[in-house]
């Protein structure tokens, strides 16, 4: 579970519900596409940071430069 997790019945404007293999975005009262892009950007940053911290050995096997 991530810091973005929120119950599915949350009254928040935005929530991300994550299971072992997927995440679902729920947003209400969207004023512009920029809000969606901000949520997507935040989730991508979180995901990449999580992977780099928890899968260092696996990433090293790929030998990235």
PDB file of N, CA, C and O in Angstrom:
ATOM      1  N   UNK A   1       0.844  -1.182   0.000  1.00  0.00           N
ATOM      2  CA  UNK A   1       0.000   0.000   0.000  1.00  0.00           C
ATOM      3  C   UNK A   1       0.887   1.243   0.000  1.00  0.00           C
ATOM      4  O   UNK A   1       1.969   1.242   0.587  1.00  0.00           O
ATOM      5  N   UNK A   2       0.434   2.270  -0.643  1.00  0.00           N
ATOM      6  CA  UNK A   2       1.223   3.483  -0.785  1.00  0.00           C
ATOM      7  C   UNK A   2       0.655   4.619   0.039  1.00  0.00           C
ATOM      8  O   UNK A   2      -0.396   4.485   0.664  1.00  0.00           O
ATOM      9  N   UNK A   3       1.361   5.738   0.034  1.00  0.00           N
ATOM     10  CA  UNK A   3       0.873   6.923   0.727  1.00  0.00           C
ATOM     11  C   UNK A   3      -0.342   7.514   0.012  1.00  0.00           C
ATOM     12  O   UNK A   3      -1.014   8.390   0.557  1.00  0.00           O
ATOM     13  N   UNK A   4      -0.626   7.045  -1.191  1.00  0.00           N
ATOM     14  CA  UNK A   4      -1.774   7.526  -1.941  1.00  0.00           C
ATOM     15  C   UNK A   4      -3.044   6.743  -1.622  1.00  0.00           C
ATOM     16  O   UNK A   4      -4.136   7.125  -2.044  1.00  0.00           O
ATOM     17  N   UNK A   5      -2.901   5.653  -0.879  1.00  0.00           N
ATOM     18  CA  UNK A   5      -4.044   4.780  -0.645  1.00  0.00           C
ATOM     19  C   UNK A   5      -5.151   5.505   0.095  1.00  0.00           C
ATOM     20  O   UNK A   5      -4.911   6.345   0.962  1.00  0.00           O
ATOM     21  N   UNK A   6      -6.342   5.159  -0.268  1.00  0.00           N
ATOM     22  CA  UNK A   6      -7.518   5.742   0.358  1.00  0.00           C
ATOM     23  C   UNK A   6      -8.665   4.758   0.200  1.00  0.00           C
ATOM     24  O   UNK A   6      -8.732   4.057  -0.810  1.00  0.00           O
ATOM     25  N   UNK A   7      -9.561   4.686   1.162  1.00  0.00           N
ATOM     26  CA  UNK A   7     -10.688   3.759   1.009  1.00  0.00           C
ATOM     27  C   UNK A   7     -11.514   4.095  -0.224  1.00  0.00           C
ATOM     28  O   UNK A   7     -11.592   5.257  -0.622  1.00  0.00           O
ATOM     29  N   UNK A   8     -12.118   3.109  -0.820  1.00  0.00           N
ATOM     30  CA  UNK A   8     -12.901   3.314  -2.033  1.00  0.00           C
ATOM     31  C   UNK A   8     -14.090   4.234  -1.796  1.00  0.00           C
ATOM     32  O   UNK A   8     -14.545   4.897  -2.728  1.00  0.00           O
ATOM     33  N   UNK A   9     -14.597   4.288  -0.586  1.00  0.00           N
ATOM     34  CA  UNK A   9     -15.750   5.130  -0.308  1.00  0.00           C
ATOM     35  C   UNK A   9     -15.350   6.482   0.281  1.00  0.00           C
ATOM     36  O   UNK A   9     -16.145   7.126   0.967  1.00  0.00           O
ATOM     37  N   UNK A  10     -14.145   6.898   0.016  1.00  0.00           N
ATOM     38  CA  UNK A  10     -13.627   8.163   0.541  1.00  0.00           C
ATOM     39  C   UNK A  10     -14.409   9.347  -0.021  1.00  0.00           C
ATOM     40  O   UNK A  10     -14.882   9.307  -1.157  1.00  0.00           O
ATOM     41  N   UNK A  11     -14.539  10.391   0.777  1.00  0.00           N
ATOM     42  CA  UNK A  11     -15.190  11.615   0.333  1.00  0.00           C
ATOM     43  C   UNK A  11     -14.184  12.625  -0.211  1.00  0.00           C
ATOM     44  O   UNK A  11     -14.551  13.758  -0.519  1.00  0.00           O
ATOM     45  N   UNK A  12     -12.929  12.229  -0.331  1.00  0.00           N
ATOM     46  CA  UNK A  12     -11.900  13.100  -0.885  1.00  0.00           C
ATOM     47  C   UNK A  12     -12.157  13.338  -2.365  1.00  0.00           C
ATOM     48  O   UNK A  12     -12.860  12.566  -3.016  1.00  0.00           O
ATOM     49  N   UNK A  13     -11.580  14.420  -2.889  1.00  0.00           N
ATOM     50  CA  UNK A  13     -11.710  14.705  -4.323  1.00  0.00           C
ATOM     51  C   UNK A  13     -10.973  13.682  -5.164  1.00  0.00           C
ATOM     52  O   UNK A  13     -11.386  13.385  -6.285  1.00  0.00           O
ATOM     53  N   UNK A  14      -9.882  13.138  -4.632  1.00  0.00           N
ATOM     54  CA  UNK A  14      -9.092  12.183  -5.403  1.00  0.00           C
ATOM     55  C   UNK A  14      -8.623  11.057  -4.498  1.00  0.00           C
ATOM     56  O   UNK A  14      -8.338  11.260  -3.318  1.00  0.00           O
ATOM     57  N   UNK A  15      -8.551   9.873  -5.076  1.00  0.00           N
ATOM     58  CA  UNK A  15      -8.072   8.712  -4.335  1.00  0.00           C
ATOM     59  C   UNK A  15      -7.405   7.763  -5.311  1.00  0.00           C
ATOM     60  O   UNK A  15      -7.762   7.694  -6.487  1.00  0.00           O
ATOM     61  N   UNK A  16      -6.428   7.034  -4.794  1.00  0.00           N
ATOM     62  CA  UNK A  16      -5.800   5.968  -5.564  1.00  0.00           C
ATOM     63  C   UNK A  16      -5.919   4.711  -4.724  1.00  0.00           C
ATOM     64  O   UNK A  16      -5.435   4.658  -3.594  1.00  0.00           O
ATOM     65  N   UNK A  17      -6.555   3.715  -5.275  1.00  0.00           N
ATOM     66  CA  UNK A  17      -6.739   2.454  -4.581  1.00  0.00           C
ATOM     67  C   UNK A  17      -5.808   1.445  -5.224  1.00  0.00           C
ATOM     68  O   UNK A  17      -5.933   1.154  -6.413  1.00  0.00           O
ATOM     69  N   UNK A  18      -4.868   0.903  -4.444  1.00  0.00           N
ATOM     70  CA  UNK A  18      -3.873  -0.022  -4.978  1.00  0.00           C
ATOM     71  C   UNK A  18      -4.039  -1.404  -4.370  1.00  0.00           C
ATOM     72  O   UNK A  18      -4.268  -1.556  -3.170  1.00  0.00           O
ATOM     73  N   UNK A  19      -3.916  -2.409  -5.234  1.00  0.00           N
ATOM     74  CA  UNK A  19      -3.845  -3.796  -4.802  1.00  0.00           C
ATOM     75  C   UNK A  19      -2.456  -4.283  -5.160  1.00  0.00           C
ATOM     76  O   UNK A  19      -1.584  -3.481  -5.496  1.00  0.00           O
ATOM     77  N   UNK A  20      -2.242  -5.572  -5.094  1.00  0.00           N
ATOM     78  CA  UNK A  20      -0.910  -6.104  -5.367  1.00  0.00           C
ATOM     79  C   UNK A  20      -0.416  -5.815  -6.783  1.00  0.00           C
ATOM     80  O   UNK A  20       0.780  -5.608  -6.988  1.00  0.00           O
ATOM     81  N   UNK A  21      -1.319  -5.799  -7.754  1.00  0.00           N
ATOM     82  CA  UNK A  21      -0.887  -5.705  -9.139  1.00  0.00           C
ATOM     83  C   UNK A  21      -1.484  -4.555  -9.928  1.00  0.00           C
ATOM     84  O   UNK A  21      -1.218  -4.430 -11.124  1.00  0.00           O
ATOM     85  N   UNK A  22      -2.278  -3.716  -9.295  1.00  0.00           N
ATOM     86  CA  UNK A  22      -2.897  -2.638 -10.050  1.00  0.00           C
ATOM     87  C   UNK A  22      -3.280  -1.479  -9.145  1.00  0.00           C
ATOM     88  O   UNK A  22      -3.427  -1.634  -7.933  1.00  0.00           O
ATOM     89  N   UNK A  23      -3.435  -0.324  -9.759  1.00  0.00           N
ATOM     90  CA  UNK A  23      -3.920   0.858  -9.052  1.00  0.00           C
ATOM     91  C   UNK A  23      -5.069   1.457  -9.848  1.00  0.00           C
ATOM     92  O   UNK A  23      -5.073   1.443 -11.079  1.00  0.00           O
ATOM     93  N   UNK A  24      -6.033   1.980  -9.119  1.00  0.00           N
ATOM     94  CA  UNK A  24      -7.193   2.598  -9.752  1.00  0.00           C
ATOM     95  C   UNK A  24      -7.309   4.028  -9.242  1.00  0.00           C
ATOM     96  O   UNK A  24      -7.292   4.264  -8.034  1.00  0.00           O
ATOM     97  N   UNK A  25      -7.425   4.979 -10.157  1.00  0.00           N
ATOM     98  CA  UNK A  25      -7.600   6.383  -9.814  1.00  0.00           C
ATOM     99  C   UNK A  25      -9.081   6.692  -9.743  1.00  0.00           C
ATOM    100  O   UNK A  25      -9.850   6.282 -10.613  1.00  0.00           O
ATOM    101  N   UNK A  26      -9.478   7.405  -8.721  1.00  0.00           N
ATOM    102  CA  UNK A  26     -10.840   7.909  -8.634  1.00  0.00           C
ATOM    103  C   UNK A  26     -10.759   9.399  -8.345  1.00  0.00           C
ATOM    104  O   UNK A  26     -10.199   9.816  -7.331  1.00  0.00           O
ATOM    105  N   UNK A  27     -11.314  10.185  -9.231  1.00  0.00           N
ATOM    106  CA  UNK A  27     -11.288  11.634  -9.059  1.00  0.00           C
ATOM    107  C   UNK A  27     -12.684  12.184  -9.312  1.00  0.00           C
ATOM    108  O   UNK A  27     -13.382  11.737 -10.223  1.00  0.00           O
ATOM    109  N   UNK A  28     -13.083  13.149  -8.507  1.00  0.00           N
ATOM    110  CA  UNK A  28     -14.372  13.799  -8.695  1.00  0.00           C
ATOM    111  C   UNK A  28     -14.189  15.308  -8.738  1.00  0.00           C
ATOM    112  O   UNK A  28     -13.181  15.833  -8.264  1.00  0.00           O
ATOM    113  N   UNK A  29     -15.139  15.981  -9.292  1.00  0.00           N
ATOM    114  CA  UNK A  29     -15.098  17.445  -9.352  1.00  0.00           C
ATOM    115  C   UNK A  29     -13.825  17.946 -10.027  1.00  0.00           C
ATOM    116  O   UNK A  29     -13.135  18.814  -9.494  1.00  0.00           O
ATOM    117  N   UNK A  30     -13.520  17.401 -11.187  1.00  0.00           N
ATOM    118  CA  UNK A  30     -12.321  17.775 -11.923  1.00  0.00           C
ATOM    119  C   UNK A  30     -12.574  19.096 -12.648  1.00  0.00           C
ATOM    120  O   UNK A  30     -13.545  19.236 -13.391  1.00  0.00           O
ATOM    121  N   UNK A  31     -11.684  20.059 -12.418  1.00  0.00           N
ATOM    122  CA  UNK A  31     -11.821  21.365 -13.051  1.00  0.00           C
ATOM    123  C   UNK A  31     -11.064  21.478 -14.366  1.00  0.00           C
ATOM    124  O   UNK A  31     -11.442  22.262 -15.236  1.00  0.00           O
ATOM    125  N   UNK A  32      -9.993  20.695 -14.517  1.00  0.00           N
ATOM    126  CA  UNK A  32      -9.235  20.748 -15.762  1.00  0.00           C
ATOM    127  C   UNK A  32      -8.413  19.470 -15.924  1.00  0.00           C
ATOM    128  O   UNK A  32      -8.222  18.713 -14.972  1.00  0.00           O
ATOM    129  N   UNK A  33      -7.937  19.247 -17.138  1.00  0.00           N
ATOM    130  CA  UNK A  33      -7.110  18.077 -17.400  1.00  0.00           C
ATOM    131  C   UNK A  33      -5.798  18.150 -16.623  1.00  0.00           C
ATOM    132  O   UNK A  33      -5.168  17.120 -16.384  1.00  0.00           O
ATOM    133  N   UNK A  34      -5.380  19.345 -16.228  1.00  0.00           N
ATOM    134  CA  UNK A  34      -4.124  19.502 -15.499  1.00  0.00           C
ATOM    135  C   UNK A  34      -4.171  18.763 -14.161  1.00  0.00           C
ATOM    136  O   UNK A  34      -3.151  18.239 -13.714  1.00  0.00           O
ATOM    137  N   UNK A  35      -5.321  18.714 -13.527  1.00  0.00           N
ATOM    138  CA  UNK A  35      -5.457  17.970 -12.275  1.00  0.00           C
ATOM    139  C   UNK A  35      -5.200  16.482 -12.491  1.00  0.00           C
ATOM    140  O   UNK A  35      -4.570  15.824 -11.663  1.00  0.00           O
ATOM    141  N   UNK A  36      -5.689  15.967 -13.598  1.00  0.00           N
ATOM    142  CA  UNK A  36      -5.457  14.559 -13.920  1.00  0.00           C
ATOM    143  C   UNK A  36      -3.976  14.326 -14.186  1.00  0.00           C
ATOM    144  O   UNK A  36      -3.409  13.339 -13.717  1.00  0.00           O
ATOM    145  N   UNK A  37      -3.348  15.225 -14.933  1.00  0.00           N
ATOM    146  CA  UNK A  37      -1.921  15.096 -15.236  1.00  0.00           C
ATOM    147  C   UNK A  37      -1.081  15.172 -13.968  1.00  0.00           C
ATOM    148  O   UNK A  37      -0.095  14.447 -13.845  1.00  0.00           O
ATOM    149  N   UNK A  38      -1.448  16.030 -13.028  1.00  0.00           N
ATOM    150  CA  UNK A  38      -0.722  16.135 -11.761  1.00  0.00           C
ATOM    151  C   UNK A  38      -0.822  14.836 -10.963  1.00  0.00           C
ATOM    152  O   UNK A  38       0.160  14.385 -10.374  1.00  0.00           O
ATOM    153  N   UNK A  39      -2.020  14.236 -10.947  1.00  0.00           N
ATOM    154  CA  UNK A  39      -2.208  12.971 -10.239  1.00  0.00           C
ATOM    155  C   UNK A  39      -1.384  11.870 -10.897  1.00  0.00           C
ATOM    156  O   UNK A  39      -0.733  11.087 -10.206  1.00  0.00           O
ATOM    157  N   UNK A  40      -1.406  11.804 -12.216  1.00  0.00           N
ATOM    158  CA  UNK A  40      -0.621  10.802 -12.932  1.00  0.00           C
ATOM    159  C   UNK A  40       0.869  10.985 -12.692  1.00  0.00           C
ATOM    160  O   UNK A  40       1.591  10.010 -12.485  1.00  0.00           O
ATOM    161  N   UNK A  41       1.330  12.227 -12.717  1.00  0.00           N
ATOM    162  CA  UNK A  41       2.747  12.512 -12.482  1.00  0.00           C
ATOM    163  C   UNK A  41       3.160  12.089 -11.085  1.00  0.00           C
ATOM    164  O   UNK A  41       4.215  11.480 -10.909  1.00  0.00           O
ATOM    165  N   UNK A  42       2.348  12.402 -10.096  1.00  0.00           N
ATOM    166  CA  UNK A  42       2.657  12.027  -8.714  1.00  0.00           C
ATOM    167  C   UNK A  42       2.714  10.505  -8.566  1.00  0.00           C
ATOM    168  O   UNK A  42       3.595   9.981  -7.885  1.00  0.00           O
ATOM    169  N   UNK A  43       1.796   9.810  -9.190  1.00  0.00           N
ATOM    170  CA  UNK A  43       1.786   8.352  -9.087  1.00  0.00           C
ATOM    171  C   UNK A  43       2.990   7.738  -9.794  1.00  0.00           C
ATOM    172  O   UNK A  43       3.582   6.786  -9.286  1.00  0.00           O
ATOM    173  N   UNK A  44       3.357   8.267 -10.952  1.00  0.00           N
ATOM    174  CA  UNK A  44       4.540   7.762 -11.647  1.00  0.00           C
ATOM    175  C   UNK A  44       5.810   7.991 -10.823  1.00  0.00           C
ATOM    176  O   UNK A  44       6.664   7.108 -10.744  1.00  0.00           O
ATOM    177  N   UNK A  45       5.934   9.164 -10.215  1.00  0.00           N
ATOM    178  CA  UNK A  45       7.100   9.451  -9.368  1.00  0.00           C
ATOM    179  C   UNK A  45       7.155   8.487  -8.196  1.00  0.00           C
ATOM    180  O   UNK A  45       8.211   7.937  -7.883  1.00  0.00           O
ATOM    181  N   UNK A  46       6.011   8.284  -7.549  1.00  0.00           N
ATOM    182  CA  UNK A  46       5.963   7.356  -6.417  1.00  0.00           C
ATOM    183  C   UNK A  46       6.383   5.954  -6.861  1.00  0.00           C
ATOM    184  O   UNK A  46       7.198   5.305  -6.206  1.00  0.00           O
ATOM    185  N   UNK A  47       5.819   5.493  -7.980  1.00  0.00           N
ATOM    186  CA  UNK A  47       6.097   4.145  -8.466  1.00  0.00           C
ATOM    187  C   UNK A  47       7.572   3.965  -8.795  1.00  0.00           C
ATOM    188  O   UNK A  47       8.176   2.967  -8.401  1.00  0.00           O
ATOM    189  N   UNK A  48       8.154   4.915  -9.508  1.00  0.00           N
ATOM    190  CA  UNK A  48       9.570   4.809  -9.870  1.00  0.00           C
ATOM    191  C   UNK A  48      10.469   4.852  -8.637  1.00  0.00           C
ATOM    192  O   UNK A  48      11.452   4.116  -8.563  1.00  0.00           O
ATOM    193  N   UNK A  49      10.141   5.702  -7.675  1.00  0.00           N
ATOM    194  CA  UNK A  49      10.917   5.747  -6.427  1.00  0.00           C
ATOM    195  C   UNK A  49      10.793   4.435  -5.660  1.00  0.00           C
ATOM    196  O   UNK A  49      11.784   3.919  -5.142  1.00  0.00           O
ATOM    197  N   UNK A  50       9.587   3.900  -5.587  1.00  0.00           N
ATOM    198  CA  UNK A  50       9.366   2.630  -4.890  1.00  0.00           C
ATOM    199  C   UNK A  50      10.185   1.517  -5.537  1.00  0.00           C
ATOM    200  O   UNK A  50      10.859   0.754  -4.846  1.00  0.00           O
ATOM    201  N   UNK A  51      10.123   1.429  -6.858  1.00  0.00           N
ATOM    202  CA  UNK A  51      10.864   0.391  -7.563  1.00  0.00           C
ATOM    203  C   UNK A  51      12.366   0.533  -7.358  1.00  0.00           C
ATOM    204  O   UNK A  51      13.062  -0.461  -7.150  1.00  0.00           O
ATOM    205  N   UNK A  52      12.868   1.761  -7.415  1.00  0.00           N
ATOM    206  CA  UNK A  52      14.312   1.958  -7.256  1.00  0.00           C
ATOM    207  C   UNK A  52      14.776   1.639  -5.838  1.00  0.00           C
ATOM    208  O   UNK A  52      15.926   1.241  -5.648  1.00  0.00           O
ATOM    209  N   UNK A  53      13.920   1.801  -4.848  1.00  0.00           N
ATOM    210  CA  UNK A  53      14.287   1.495  -3.464  1.00  0.00           C
ATOM    211  C   UNK A  53      14.138   0.012  -3.127  1.00  0.00           C
ATOM    212  O   UNK A  53      14.964  -0.537  -2.397  1.00  0.00           O
ATOM    213  N   UNK A  54      13.113  -0.636  -3.639  1.00  0.00           N
ATOM    214  CA  UNK A  54      12.798  -1.999  -3.236  1.00  0.00           C
ATOM    215  C   UNK A  54      13.284  -3.077  -4.199  1.00  0.00           C
ATOM    216  O   UNK A  54      13.236  -4.260  -3.864  1.00  0.00           O
ATOM    217  N   UNK A  55      13.744  -2.700  -5.372  1.00  0.00           N
ATOM    218  CA  UNK A  55      14.170  -3.683  -6.361  1.00  0.00           C
ATOM    219  C   UNK A  55      15.551  -3.359  -6.922  1.00  0.00           C
ATOM    220  O   UNK A  55      15.788  -3.481  -8.123  1.00  0.00           O
ATOM    221  N   UNK A  56      16.453  -2.947  -6.043  1.00  0.00           N
ATOM    222  CA  UNK A  56      17.804  -2.574  -6.469  1.00  0.00           C
ATOM    223  C   UNK A  56      18.535  -3.743  -7.125  1.00  0.00           C
ATOM    224  O   UNK A  56      19.213  -3.566  -8.138  1.00  0.00           O
ATOM    225  N   UNK A  57      18.397  -4.938  -6.548  1.00  0.00           N
ATOM    226  CA  UNK A  57      19.093  -6.103  -7.107  1.00  0.00           C
ATOM    227  C   UNK A  57      18.603  -6.413  -8.516  1.00  0.00           C
ATOM    228  O   UNK A  57      19.397  -6.687  -9.416  1.00  0.00           O
ATOM    229  N   UNK A  58      17.289  -6.366  -8.695  1.00  0.00           N
ATOM    230  CA  UNK A  58      16.715  -6.669 -10.000  1.00  0.00           C
ATOM    231  C   UNK A  58      17.112  -5.623 -11.036  1.00  0.00           C
ATOM    232  O   UNK A  58      17.394  -5.956 -12.187  1.00  0.00           O
ATOM    233  N   UNK A  59      17.133  -4.373 -10.628  1.00  0.00           N
ATOM    234  CA  UNK A  59      17.532  -3.301 -11.538  1.00  0.00           C
ATOM    235  C   UNK A  59      19.004  -3.442 -11.913  1.00  0.00           C
ATOM    236  O   UNK A  59      19.386  -3.193 -13.056  1.00  0.00           O
ATOM    237  N   UNK A  60      19.829  -3.844 -10.942  1.00  0.00           N
ATOM    238  CA  UNK A  60      21.255  -4.044 -11.216  1.00  0.00           C
ATOM    239  C   UNK A  60      21.473  -5.140 -12.252  1.00  0.00           C
ATOM    240  O   UNK A  60      22.430  -5.084 -13.026  1.00  0.00           O
ATOM    241  N   UNK A  61      20.593  -6.132 -12.270  1.00  0.00           N
ATOM    242  CA  UNK A  61      20.707  -7.203 -13.267  1.00  0.00           C
ATOM    243  C   UNK A  61      20.527  -6.682 -14.685  1.00  0.00           C
ATOM    244  O   UNK A  61      21.070  -7.250 -15.633  1.00  0.00           O
ATOM    245  N   UNK A  62      19.778  -5.619 -14.829  1.00  0.00           N
ATOM    246  CA  UNK A  62      19.565  -5.020 -16.140  1.00  0.00           C
ATOM    247  C   UNK A  62      20.753  -4.186 -16.602  1.00  0.00           C
ATOM    248  O   UNK A  62      20.868  -3.854 -17.782  1.00  0.00           O
ATOM    249  N   UNK A  63      21.636  -3.852 -15.667  1.00  0.00           N
ATOM    250  CA  UNK A  63      22.833  -3.071 -15.931  1.00  0.00           C
ATOM    251  C   UNK A  63      22.531  -1.735 -16.595  1.00  0.00           C
ATOM    252  O   UNK A  63      23.091  -1.440 -17.651  1.00  0.00           O
ATOM    253  N   UNK A  64      21.655  -0.912 -16.001  1.00  0.00           N
ATOM    254  CA  UNK A  64      21.381   0.390 -16.591  1.00  0.00           C
ATOM    255  C   UNK A  64      22.573   1.331 -16.441  1.00  0.00           C
ATOM    256  O   UNK A  64      23.313   1.252 -15.460  1.00  0.00           O
ATOM    257  N   UNK A  65      22.752   2.201 -17.396  1.00  0.00           N
ATOM    258  CA  UNK A  65      23.877   3.153 -17.335  1.00  0.00           C
ATOM    259  C   UNK A  65      23.468   4.427 -16.674  1.00  0.00           C
ATOM    260  O   UNK A  65      24.282   5.339 -16.536  1.00  0.00           O
TER     261      UNK A  65
END
